[in-house]
């Protein structure tokens, strides 16, 4: 008598997904450092300094690979770097005139924007469980932003933040679109350098004054530059095998980790924020809760024609 194999439920994260969880944790931990750096520098100059340091760090470890830079990789890095800068820059501009709770609420729109843009421009519709996960994650992010965040009157700051949300969604989709067709190291150096260059060009239009030298500024730029380098390399590598929808749900955990680190530093989170964090964690679990062999093409892009670049 032979036993029939049972249809196991797939719970464990893949290696690429585990890497994205790790960098999301690092991402969440950078907010306290950014707050300290803002006491000695304007936002645009610091973003430029941070990403310039990140570009130099990745380039230092990729000198042998940079010789083979192609026009396609230069174009891919330019597109991704422009999206990163628009996301960071416009969000920072918005924060100059709207409270952080409103910024968090509007920024949460990138979660439903990613599958929506994929559906509209690429014809890739997410499956049922990922769609449920997206709704849960979006609800969780709104709860984390607090009740004051939902008050919108479409002021210039709110419009800038809304556009930054589309840029964040575009960054995630662009990384997945180019992943597997480019060298991870080369395209990461290009996108980081483009982000730094564009950030520096925004210093004068935004009316910033150049900061005086300080060891805090230098240490913050190097530390956050190293974090940004690791995050962008990991995103470019991992999203070769993780769909934009799935990656978005993992990235939605960033404010959860930020809240945990803030709590360790002495900040207190309201009950609704804790509930929001729980919903985001549940969203990631539910989106992956499916029998083996039933993943759709939208959820798991094929890897047969993708390159095997390592970290």
KEKE-3310 file (N, C-alpha, C; in steps of 0.2 Angstrom, whole numbers, plus 5000, padded with zeros to 4 digits):
npx = (5004:5004:5008:5000:5007:5006:4999:5009:5010:5017:5028:5041:5053:5061:5079:5082:5070:5072:5084:5079:5070:5080:5087:5076:5075:5087:5085:5074:5081:5088:5082:5083:5097:5096:5088:5097:5107:5101:5101:5113:5114:5106:5092:5093:5107:5112:5106:5112:5126:5126:5122:5132:5143:5139:5139:5153:5158:5152:5158:5171:5172:5170:5178:5184:5173:5167:5173:5167:5155:5140:5130:5116:5116:5120:5109:5099:5103:5102:5088:5083:5090:5085:5072:5074:5079:5069:5059:5065:5069:5057:5048:5055:5055:5041:5040:5044:5033:5022:5015:5024:5015:5006:5014:5018:5006:5002:5013:5011:5003:5011:5011:4998:5000:5011:5007:4996:5001:5009:4999:4992:5002:5010:5002:5002:4993:4990:4988:4975:4978:4990:4984:4975:4985:4991:4980:4979:4992:4992:4982:4988:4999:4992:4986:4998:5002:4994:4979:4979:4985:4977:4970:4968:4971:4976:4988:5003:5014:5008:5005:5018:5023:5014:5017:5030:5027:5023:5035:5042:5036:5038:5052:5053:5047:5055:5067:5065:5061:5073:5082:5092:5096:5106:5122:5124:5132:5138:5126:5121:5131:5130:5116:5116:5126:5119:5108:5115:5120:5109:5103:5112:5111:5099:5101:5103:5090:5081:5084:5094:5108:5125:5132:5143:5158:5158:5161:5150:5142:5150:5152:5139:5136:5145:5141:5127:5128:5135:5125:5115:5122:5122:5109:5104:5111:5107:5093:5094:5099:5091:5078:5078:5072:5061:5045:5039:5027:5027:5039:5036:5027:5036:5044:5035:5036:5046:5042:5038:5049:5056:5048:5050:5064:5063:5056:5065:5073:5066:5055:5037:5024:5007:4992:4985:4995:5003:4994:4993:5006:5005:4996:5003:5014:5005:5001:5012:5013:5001:5001:5010:5004:5001:4998:5011:5017:5007:5010:5008:5012:5013:5016:5028:5041:5048:5064:5072:5078:5086:5101:5115:5121:5130:5130)
npy = (4994:5010:5027:5042:5057:5072:5088:5100:5115:5130:5138:5143:5156:5161:5161:5173:5181:5181:5189:5201:5204:5205:5217:5226:5227:5233:5245:5250:5253:5264:5276:5283:5287:5295:5306:5311:5316:5326:5336:5343:5345:5350:5342:5338:5340:5330:5318:5317:5316:5305:5295:5297:5292:5279:5275:5275:5266:5254:5254:5253:5240:5234:5236:5228:5223:5234:5238:5232:5239:5242:5250:5248:5244:5256:5264:5258:5259:5273:5276:5269:5276:5289:5287:5283:5295:5304:5299:5300:5313:5321:5317:5322:5336:5337:5335:5347:5355:5348:5337:5323:5312:5314:5312:5299:5293:5296:5291:5277:5273:5268:5254:5248:5254:5248:5234:5239:5248:5238:5230:5240:5244:5233:5222:5212:5204:5203:5189:5181:5179:5187:5199:5201:5202:5214:5223:5221:5225:5239:5244:5242:5251:5263:5263:5264:5277:5285:5293:5307:5308:5305:5317:5326:5339:5342:5350:5359:5352:5340:5335:5334:5324:5313:5311:5307:5295:5287:5287:5279:5267:5265:5263:5250:5242:5245:5239:5226:5224:5226:5217:5203:5205:5213:5217:5215:5223:5233:5240:5245:5254:5264:5268:5273:5283:5291:5295:5302:5313:5319:5323:5332:5342:5347:5355:5369:5374:5371:5379:5377:5378:5376:5364:5366:5357:5343:5330:5321:5323:5317:5304:5299:5300:5291:5279:5278:5278:5266:5257:5260:5256:5242:5239:5243:5235:5222:5223:5224:5211:5202:5204:5198:5186:5188:5194:5210:5213:5204:5208:5221:5219:5214:5225:5234:5231:5239:5251:5245:5239:5251:5256:5247:5249:5262:5260:5254:5264:5272:5278:5278:5268:5270:5260:5258:5259:5248:5238:5240:5236:5223:5219:5221:5211:5200:5202:5198:5185:5179:5182:5173:5161:5147:5132:5121:5123:5131:5144:5159:5166:5179:5181:5173:5176:5168:5161:5155:5162:5171:5180:5174:5182:5185:5191)
npz = (5000:4995:5000:4998:4993:5003:5000:5004:5013:5008:5018:5022:5019:5004:4999:4993:4997:5011:5012:5008:5018:5028:5024:5024:5038:5041:5034:5041:5053:5050:5052:5064:5064:5053:5057:5067:5059:5052:5060:5057:5044:5028:5020:5006:5003:5011:5007:4995:4999:5006:4996:4987:4995:4996:4982:4980:4989:4984:4971:4975:4978:4966:4956:4946:4939:4934:4922:4911:4909:4901:4888:4890:4904:4909:4905:4912:4926:4926:4925:4936:4946:4945:4948:4962:4967:4964:4973:4986:4986:4983:4993:5004:5001:5003:5016:5022:5023:5027:5041:5048:5050:5040:5029:5030:5029:5015:5008:5010:5000:4990:4991:4986:4973:4966:4962:4954:4944:4938:4933:4924:4915:4912:4911:4921:4932:4949:4960:4970:4984:4986:4983:4993:5003:5000:5002:5016:5020:5016:5024:5037:5036:5035:5048:5055:5052:5059:5065:5061:5049:5039:5035:5021:5010:4997:4996:4991:4997:5000:4987:4981:4989:4986:4972:4974:4979:4968:4962:4970:4969:4955:4956:4962:4953:4941:4945:4946:4933:4926:4932:4932:4919:4919:4926:4943:4951:4943:4939:4951:4955:4946:4948:4961:4960:4951:4958:4969:4961:4956:4968:4974:4964:4967:4978:4978:4971:4981:4991:5001:5012:5012:5023:5038:5040:5050:5062:5065:5054:5044:5049:5049:5035:5030:5037:5034:5021:5018:5023:5013:5002:5004:5004:4991:4983:4987:4984:4970:4967:4974:4968:4956:4957:4965:4964:4960:4967:4978:4984:4987:4998:5007:5009:5015:5028:5033:5041:5053:5058:5060:5070:5080:5083:5087:5098:5106:5108:5116:5112:5112:5106:5099:5102:5090:5081:5084:5080:5067:5063:5066:5056:5044:5045:5045:5032:5024:5027:5023:5010:5005:5008:5001:4992:4986:4970:4965:4962:4953:4937:4939:4952:4954:4945:4930:4930:4921:4910:4916:4922:4932:4942:4956:4974)
capx = (5000:5008:5005:5000:5010:5001:5000:5011:5009:5024:5029:5048:5055:5067:5085:5081:5065:5075:5088:5074:5068:5086:5088:5071:5076:5092:5081:5070:5085:5092:5078:5086:5103:5095:5086:5103:5111:5097:5103:5119:5114:5100:5090:5096:5114:5114:5105:5118:5132:5125:5122:5139:5147:5136:5142:5160:5159:5151:5163:5178:5172:5167:5182:5185:5167:5165:5176:5162:5149:5136:5125:5110:5116:5120:5102:5095:5105:5100:5081:5082:5093:5081:5066:5076:5080:5062:5056:5068:5068:5050:5046:5059:5052:5034:5040:5045:5027:5017:5018:5027:5010:5003:5019:5018:4999:5002:5018:5009:5000:5015:5009:4994:5002:5015:5003:4991:5005:5011:4993:4991:5008:5014:4997:5003:4988:4992:4984:4970:4981:4994:4979:4973:4990:4992:4975:4981:4998:4990:4978:4992:5003:4988:4986:5004:5003:4990:4973:4980:4988:4971:4967:4971:4968:4980:4992:5009:5018:5005:5005:5025:5023:5010:5021:5036:5025:5023:5042:5045:5033:5042:5059:5053:5045:5061:5073:5063:5061:5080:5086:5093:5098:5112:5127:5121:5137:5138:5120:5120:5135:5127:5110:5118:5129:5114:5104:5119:5121:5103:5102:5116:5108:5093:5102:5101:5083:5077:5087:5098:5114:5130:5133:5150:5161:5157:5162:5144:5140:5154:5151:5132:5136:5148:5137:5121:5131:5136:5118:5112:5125:5120:5102:5103:5114:5103:5087:5095:5100:5085:5072:5079:5068:5055:5041:5038:5021:5030:5044:5033:5024:5041:5047:5030:5038:5051:5040:5037:5056:5058:5045:5054:5070:5061:5053:5071:5076:5062:5048:5031:5019:5000:4989:4983:5001:5004:4989:4995:5012:5003:4993:5009:5017:5000:5000:5017:5012:4995:5003:5014:5001:4998:5001:5016:5016:5002:5012:5007:5018:5014:5019:5035:5044:5053:5071:5076:5082:5090:5108:5116:5125:5130:5132)
capy = (5000:5016:5033:5048:5063:5077:5094:5104:5122:5133:5144:5146:5161:5159:5165:5180:5184:5182:5194:5207:5205:5208:5224:5230:5228:5238:5251:5253:5255:5270:5282:5286:5290:5301:5311:5314:5319:5332:5342:5346:5346:5350:5335:5336:5339:5324:5313:5317:5314:5298:5291:5297:5287:5272:5273:5274:5259:5248:5254:5250:5232:5231:5239:5223:5222:5241:5239:5229:5243:5242:5256:5246:5245:5263:5267:5255:5263:5280:5275:5267:5281:5294:5285:5284:5302:5307:5296:5303:5321:5324:5316:5327:5342:5337:5335:5353:5358:5343:5333:5316:5307:5314:5310:5292:5290:5296:5286:5270:5272:5264:5247:5247:5257:5243:5230:5243:5250:5232:5228:5244:5245:5227:5217:5207:5205:5199:5183:5183:5180:5193:5205:5202:5204:5221:5227:5221:5229:5246:5246:5242:5257:5269:5263:5266:5284:5288:5297:5314:5307:5305:5323:5328:5345:5342:5356:5357:5347:5333:5333:5332:5317:5309:5310:5303:5288:5284:5286:5273:5261:5264:5260:5243:5239:5245:5235:5219:5223:5225:5212:5197:5207:5217:5215:5219:5228:5239:5244:5248:5259:5269:5271:5276:5289:5296:5298:5307:5318:5323:5326:5338:5347:5350:5359:5376:5375:5370:5385:5374:5381:5370:5363:5366:5351:5340:5322:5318:5322:5312:5297:5298:5299:5284:5274:5277:5276:5258:5254:5261:5252:5235:5239:5243:5229:5217:5224:5222:5204:5198:5205:5194:5180:5190:5198:5217:5213:5201:5213:5227:5217:5214:5232:5237:5230:5244:5255:5240:5238:5257:5257:5243:5252:5268:5258:5252:5270:5275:5280:5274:5267:5269:5254:5257:5257:5241:5234:5241:5232:5216:5218:5221:5205:5195:5202:5195:5178:5177:5182:5167:5155:5144:5125:5121:5122:5135:5151:5161:5170:5186:5180:5171:5177:5163:5162:5152:5166:5177:5179:5171:5186:5184:5197)
capz = (5000:4994:5003:4993:4996:5005:4997:5009:5012:5008:5023:5023:5014:5000:5001:4991:5002:5018:5011:5007:5025:5032:5022:5027:5045:5041:5032:5047:5058:5048:5053:5070:5061:5048:5062:5070:5053:5049:5064:5055:5037:5025:5018:4999:5003:5015:5003:4990:5002:5008:4990:4984:4999:4994:4976:4981:4993:4979:4966:4977:4978:4960:4951:4940:4935:4931:4915:4907:4909:4894:4887:4893:4911:4911:4905:4918:4932:4926:4926:4943:4951:4944:4952:4969:4969:4965:4979:4992:4985:4983:5000:5008:5000:5006:5024:5024:5024:5030:5046:5046:5049:5033:5024:5031:5026:5008:5006:5010:4993:4985:4991:4980:4967:4963:4957:4950:4939:4934:4929:4919:4910:4910:4910:4926:4937:4955:4962:4975:4990:4986:4983:5000:5007:4998:5006:5023:5022:5015:5030:5042:5035:5037:5055:5058:5051:5064:5063:5059:5043:5033:5033:5015:5006:4991:4996:4987:5000:4999:4980:4980:4992:4981:4966:4977:4980:4962:4960:4974:4966:4949:4957:4963:4946:4937:4948:4944:4925:4923:4936:4927:4912:4920:4931:4949:4954:4939:4938:4957:4955:4941:4951:4967:4957:4948:4964:4972:4957:4956:4975:4974:4960:4971:4984:4977:4970:4987:4996:5006:5013:5013:5030:5040:5042:5057:5062:5065:5047:5040:5051:5047:5028:5029:5040:5030:5014:5018:5023:5007:4997:5005:5003:4984:4980:4989:4980:4963:4967:4976:4964:4950:4958:4969:4960:4963:4972:4984:4987:4990:5004:5012:5011:5019:5035:5035:5047:5058:5061:5063:5076:5085:5085:5090:5105:5110:5109:5121:5110:5113:5100:5101:5101:5083:5077:5085:5076:5060:5062:5065:5049:5039:5046:5043:5025:5021:5028:5019:5002:5003:5010:4995:4991:4982:4963:4963:4961:4947:4934:4942:4959:4954:4938:4928:4931:4916:4905:4920:4923:4938:4945:4964:4977)
cpx = (5004:5004:5005:5003:5005:5004:5002:5010:5016:5024:5036:5049:5061:5073:5084:5076:5068:5080:5084:5072:5074:5087:5083:5072:5082:5089:5078:5075:5089:5089:5081:5093:5101:5092:5092:5107:5107:5098:5109:5119:5107:5099:5093:5103:5116:5112:5110:5124:5132:5125:5129:5144:5145:5139:5149:5162:5158:5156:5169:5178:5170:5172:5183:5179:5165:5168:5171:5155:5146:5132:5118:5110:5117:5113:5098:5096:5102:5092:5080:5084:5088:5075:5068:5076:5073:5058:5058:5067:5062:5047:5049:5056:5045:5035:5042:5039:5021:5020:5020:5021:5006:5007:5018:5011:5000:5007:5016:5005:5005:5014:5004:4996:5007:5011:4998:4995:5008:5005:4992:4996:5011:5009:4998:4998:4990:4986:4979:4974:4986:4990:4977:4979:4992:4987:4977:4987:4996:4986:4983:4997:4999:4987:4992:5005:4999:4984:4974:4983:4983:4968:4971:4968:4972:4984:4999:5013:5015:5005:5013:5025:5020:5014:5027:5034:5025:5030:5045:5042:5037:5049:5058:5051:5051:5066:5071:5063:5068:5084:5086:5096:5104:5116:5125:5126:5137:5132:5119:5125:5132:5121:5112:5122:5124:5110:5108:5119:5115:5101:5106:5114:5102:5094:5101:5094:5079:5079:5091:5105:5119:5132:5141:5152:5160:5158:5156:5141:5144:5153:5144:5132:5139:5144:5131:5123:5132:5130:5115:5115:5123:5113:5100:5106:5110:5096:5088:5096:5094:5079:5073:5074:5062:5051:5040:5032:5024:5035:5041:5030:5030:5044:5042:5032:5043:5048:5039:5044:5058:5054:5048:5060:5069:5059:5059:5074:5072:5056:5043:5026:5012:4998:4987:4989:5004:5000:4991:5001:5010:5000:4998:5012:5012:5000:5006:5016:5007:4997:5007:5010:4997:5001:5006:5014:5010:5004:5011:5013:5019:5017:5026:5037:5048:5060:5076:5081:5086:5097:5109:5121:5124:5131:5139)
cpy = (5006:5022:5038:5054:5069:5084:5099:5111:5126:5139:5147:5151:5159:5163:5172:5184:5186:5188:5201:5209:5208:5215:5229:5232:5233:5245:5254:5256:5262:5276:5286:5290:5296:5307:5315:5318:5325:5338:5346:5347:5347:5343:5333:5335:5332:5318:5312:5314:5307:5293:5291:5292:5280:5270:5272:5268:5253:5248:5251:5243:5229:5234:5234:5222:5229:5242:5236:5233:5244:5248:5254:5246:5252:5266:5264:5258:5270:5280:5274:5273:5287:5293:5286:5291:5306:5305:5300:5310:5324:5323:5320:5334:5343:5338:5342:5357:5354:5339:5326:5311:5308:5311:5302:5289:5290:5291:5279:5268:5268:5257:5245:5249:5252:5238:5233:5245:5244:5230:5233:5244:5238:5221:5211:5208:5200:5194:5186:5184:5186:5199:5206:5204:5212:5225:5227:5226:5237:5248:5246:5249:5263:5269:5266:5274:5288:5292:5303:5313:5307:5311:5326:5334:5346:5349:5354:5352:5340:5331:5331:5325:5312:5307:5306:5295:5284:5282:5280:5267:5259:5261:5253:5239:5239:5240:5228:5218:5222:5219:5206:5198:5211:5214:5219:5224:5234:5243:5248:5254:5265:5272:5275:5283:5294:5299:5303:5313:5323:5326:5332:5344:5351:5354:5366:5378:5375:5375:5382:5378:5375:5370:5364:5359:5349:5332:5318:5317:5317:5305:5295:5296:5292:5278:5272:5275:5268:5255:5254:5257:5244:5234:5238:5237:5223:5217:5221:5214:5200:5198:5202:5188:5181:5195:5205:5217:5210:5205:5219:5225:5217:5221:5236:5236:5235:5249:5251:5240:5245:5259:5253:5246:5258:5266:5257:5259:5274:5278:5275:5274:5266:5262:5253:5256:5250:5236:5234:5237:5225:5214:5217:5214:5200:5196:5198:5187:5175:5177:5176:5160:5151:5137:5126:5120:5126:5142:5153:5165:5176:5186:5178:5171:5171:5165:5159:5156:5172:5175:5177:5175:5185:5191:5198)
cpz = (5000:4997:4998:4996:4997:5002:5003:5008:5013:5013:5023:5017:5010:5002:4999:4995:5008:5017:5011:5014:5029:5030:5024:5034:5045:5039:5038:5052:5057:5050:5059:5068:5057:5052:5065:5065:5051:5054:5062:5048:5034:5022:5011:4999:5006:5011:4997:4993:5004:5002:4987:4988:4997:4987:4976:4984:4988:4974:4968:4977:4972:4954:4945:4936:4931:4923:4910:4906:4902:4894:4891:4900:4913:4910:4910:4924:4932:4928:4933:4948:4950:4948:4960:4971:4969:4971:4985:4992:4986:4990:5005:5008:5003:5013:5026:5025:5027:5036:5044:5046:5043:5028:5024:5027:5018:5005:5006:5004:4989:4985:4986:4974:4963:4959:4952:4943:4934:4930:4923:4913:4908:4909:4915:4931:4943:4957:4968:4982:4991:4986:4990:5005:5006:5002:5014:5025:5021:5022:5036:5042:5037:5044:5058:5057:5056:5061:5060:5051:5037:5031:5027:5012:4999:4991:4992:4990:4999:4992:4978:4983:4988:4975:4968:4978:4974:4960:4964:4971:4959:4950:4958:4957:4942:4939:4945:4936:4923:4926:4931:4921:4913:4926:4938:4951:4950:4939:4945:4958:4952:4945:4957:4965:4955:4953:4968:4968:4957:4963:4976:4970:4963:4977:4983:4975:4977:4993:5002:5007:5015:5020:5032:5041:5049:5056:5062:5058:5043:5042:5049:5040:5027:5031:5036:5023:5013:5019:5016:5001:4997:5003:4995:4980:4981:4985:4973:4962:4968:4971:4957:4951:4963:4965:4964:4968:4979:4988:4990:4997:5009:5014:5015:5027:5038:5041:5053:5062:5064:5069:5082:5088:5089:5097:5109:5112:5114:5119:5111:5107:5102:5099:5093:5079:5078:5081:5069:5058:5062:5059:5044:5039:5043:5035:5021:5021:5024:5012:5000:5005:5005:4995:4986:4975:4960:4962:4954:4944:4937:4949:4959:4947:4936:4928:4925:4912:4909:4921:4930:4942:4953:4967:4977)
residu = (UNK:UNK:UNK:UNK:UNK:UNK:UNK:UNK:UNK:UNK:UNK:UNK:UNK:UNK:UNK:UNK:UNK:UNK:UNK:UNK:UNK:UNK:UNK:UNK:UNK:UNK:UNK:UNK:UNK:UNK:UNK:UNK:UNK:UNK:UNK:UNK:UNK:UNK:UNK:UNK:UNK:UNK:UNK:UNK:UNK:UNK:UNK:UNK:UNK:UNK:UNK:UNK:UNK:UNK:UNK:UNK:UNK:UNK:UNK:UNK:UNK:UNK:UNK:UNK:UNK:UNK:UNK:UNK:UNK:UNK:UNK:UNK:UNK:UNK:UNK:UNK:UNK:UNK:UNK:UNK:UNK:UNK:UNK:UNK:UNK:UNK:UNK:UNK:UNK:UNK:UNK:UNK:UNK:UNK:UNK:UNK:UNK:UNK:UNK:UNK:UNK:UNK:UNK:UNK:UNK:UNK:UNK:UNK:UNK:UNK:UNK:UNK:UNK:UNK:UNK:UNK:UNK:UNK:UNK:UNK:UNK:UNK:UNK:UNK:UNK:UNK:UNK:UNK:UNK:UNK:UNK:UNK:UNK:UNK:UNK:UNK:UNK:UNK:UNK:UNK:UNK:UNK:UNK:UNK:UNK:UNK:UNK:UNK:UNK:UNK:UNK:UNK:UNK:UNK:UNK:UNK:UNK:UNK:UNK:UNK:UNK:UNK:UNK:UNK:UNK:UNK:UNK:UNK:UNK:UNK:UNK:UNK:UNK:UNK:UNK:UNK:UNK:UNK:UNK:UNK:UNK:UNK:UNK:UNK:UNK:UNK:UNK:UNK:UNK:UNK:UNK:UNK:UNK:UNK:UNK:UNK:UNK:UNK:UNK:UNK:UNK:UNK:UNK:UNK:UNK:UNK:UNK:UNK:UNK:UNK:UNK:UNK:UNK:UNK:UNK:UNK:UNK:UNK:UNK:UNK:UNK:UNK:UNK:UNK:UNK:UNK:UNK:UNK:UNK:UNK:UNK:UNK:UNK:UNK:UNK:UNK:UNK:UNK:UNK:UNK:UNK:UNK:UNK:UNK:UNK:UNK:UNK:UNK:UNK:UNK:UNK:UNK:UNK:UNK:UNK:UNK:UNK:UNK:UNK:UNK:UNK:UNK:UNK:UNK:UNK:UNK:UNK:UNK:UNK:UNK:UNK:UNK:UNK:UNK:UNK:UNK:UNK:UNK:UNK:UNK:UNK:UNK:UNK:UNK:UNK:UNK:UNK:UNK:UNK:UNK:UNK:UNK:UNK:UNK:UNK:UNK:UNK:UNK:UNK:UNK:UNK:UNK:UNK:UNK:UNK:UNK:UNK:UNK:UNK:UNK:UNK)
# end
